[in-house]
Amino acid sequence: MPHCEGCSGNNYDEKLLQIAKKYEGNPKDIIEALHEVQNLYGYISDDAQKCLSKHLNVPMSEIYGIITFYSRFKLKPKGKYNIQICLGTACYVKGSAKIMEAFEKELNIKSGDITEDGMFSLEEVRCIGACGLAPAIVVNEDVYGKVTPDQVKEIIEKYKNM
């Protein structure tokens, strides 16, 4: 990996350096830079935050604040198949908490975690805009409506066999 000059001796890959240099010296562009990093890696690592902080002259605390404020940004990698369980009002009332429990049990992980093999990650979201399908989940781009806990194992198996 190329050395990121001036970044306390940390090493970063070439693509991250290209993003950092594209926005270098433009702190007002931090959200755009974070979007590019998120799109590239699926999350924003500590090293990426340090690199952007140095090149864009934005304090680490501000970068962390932005990442944690906007739900689109993630601090941890996602699995090959990211499962989002809607816990918004309509879905929650229709039993989405039980669906979350079923996924946690079946995958042996908690919300916010990733399986050891990197195949699945699980997260709770507040609304996916599919209230008429409540309770609803999303696996990557696939939306499932009127999901029951009994369907969880079948949904997981579908993606294991892809």
Solvent accessible surface area in square Angstrom, and as a share of the most:
residue,aa,sasa,rsa
1,M,168,0.75
2,P,52,0.33
3,H,94,0.42
4,C,0,0.00
5,E,141,0.63
6,G,48,0.47
7,C,7,0.04
8,S,110,0.71
9,G,52,0.50
10,N,44,0.23
11,N,81,0.42
12,Y,4,0.02
13,D,46,0.24
14,E,90,0.40
15,K,118,0.50
16,L,8,0.04
17,L,9,0.04
18,Q,109,0.48
19,I,14,0.07
20,A,0,0.00
21,K,116,0.49
22,K,128,0.54
23,Y,26,0.10
24,E,87,0.39
25,G,52,0.50
26,N,57,0.29
27,P,63,0.40
28,K,166,0.70
29,D,29,0.15
30,I,8,0.04
31,I,59,0.30
32,E,83,0.37
33,A,0,0.00
34,L,0,0.00
35,H,64,0.29
36,E,50,0.22
37,V,0,0.00
38,Q,8,0.04
39,N,104,0.53
40,L,69,0.35
41,Y,82,0.31
42,G,27,0.26
43,Y,54,0.20
44,I,1,0.00
45,S,33,0.22
46,D,94,0.49
47,D,63,0.33
48,A,2,0.02
49,Q,5,0.02
50,K,86,0.37
51,C,0,0.00
52,L,0,0.00
53,S,18,0.11
54,K,115,0.49
55,H,18,0.08
56,L,0,0.00
57,N,120,0.61
58,V,5,0.03
59,P,78,0.49
60,M,75,0.33
61,S,89,0.58
62,E,87,0.39
63,I,0,0.00
64,Y,113,0.43
65,G,35,0.34
66,I,24,0.12
67,I,3,0.02
68,T,75,0.43
69,F,154,0.64
70,Y,92,0.35
71,S,98,0.63
72,R,103,0.38
73,F,10,0.04
74,K,43,0.18
75,L,66,0.33
76,K,110,0.47
77,P,65,0.41
78,K,74,0.31
79,G,10,0.09
80,K,122,0.52
81,Y,17,0.07
82,N,13,0.07
83,I,1,0.00
84,Q,42,0.19
85,I,0,0.00
86,C,5,0.03
87,L,27,0.13
88,G,11,0.10
89,T,113,0.65
90,A,36,0.28
91,C,3,0.02
92,Y,126,0.48
93,V,115,0.66
94,K,131,0.55
95,G,26,0.25
96,S,0,0.00
97,A,32,0.25
98,K,132,0.56
99,I,1,0.01
100,M,13,0.06
101,E,103,0.46
102,A,23,0.18
103,F,0,0.00
104,E,32,0.14
105,K,174,0.74
106,E,78,0.35
107,L,18,0.09
108,N,134,0.69
109,I,22,0.11
110,K,132,0.56
111,S,38,0.24
112,G,38,0.36
113,D,53,0.27
114,I,63,0.32
115,T,17,0.10
116,E,187,0.84
117,D,115,0.59
118,G,28,0.27
119,M,44,0.20
120,F,4,0.02
121,S,7,0.05
122,L,1,0.01
123,E,21,0.10
124,E,74,0.33
125,V,29,0.16
126,R,149,0.54
127,C,82,0.49
128,I,47,0.24
129,G,66,0.63
130,A,18,0.14
131,C,74,0.44
132,G,69,0.66
133,L,79,0.39
134,A,6,0.05
135,P,12,0.07
136,A,0,0.00
137,I,0,0.00
138,V,16,0.09
139,V,0,0.00
140,N,66,0.34
141,E,157,0.70
142,D,60,0.31
143,V,84,0.48
144,Y,46,0.17
145,G,30,0.29
146,K,126,0.53
147,V,5,0.03
148,T,62,0.36
149,P,61,0.39
150,D,134,0.69
151,Q,71,0.32
152,V,3,0.02
153,K,120,0.51
154,E,126,0.57
155,I,11,0.06
156,I,3,0.02
157,E,67,0.30
158,K,96,0.41
159,Y,4,0.02
160,K,105,0.44
161,N,120,0.61
162,M,136,0.61
